[in-house]
């Protein structure tokens, strides 16, 4: 499953790197790529292994605010 999620609070590449590293530790996520210009993250994940709420909580723990989501 592909998920694109808006993120509030991004300021620089370090912010992006922090989110990508934290999300990549979640079992079932195969890709986590932050687009600083669009203030969003693209996540490819196995919905049977990675829970959506865990993804949101991980973004919050990194110090950012998850926003609108698009699922494909």
BELZI-V393336 format. One record per backbone hydrogen bond with DSSP energy under -0.5 kcal/mol. CO is the residue of the C=O (numbers start at 0). NH is the residue of the N-H. Records with the same first field share a line. If there is no record, write none. Layout:
CO=NH  NH
//
This chain:
0=44
1=71
2=42
3=69
4=40
5=66
7=64
11=15
12=16
13=17
14=18
15=19
16=20
17=21
18=22
19=23
20=24
21=24
22=25
25=28
27=29  45
30=43
32=41
33=35
34=38  39
38=6
39=34
40=4  42
41=32
42=2  44
43=29  30
44=46
45=48  49
48=50
50=54
51=55
52=56
53=57
54=58
55=59
56=60
57=61
58=63
59=62
63=65
64=7
67=5
69=3
//
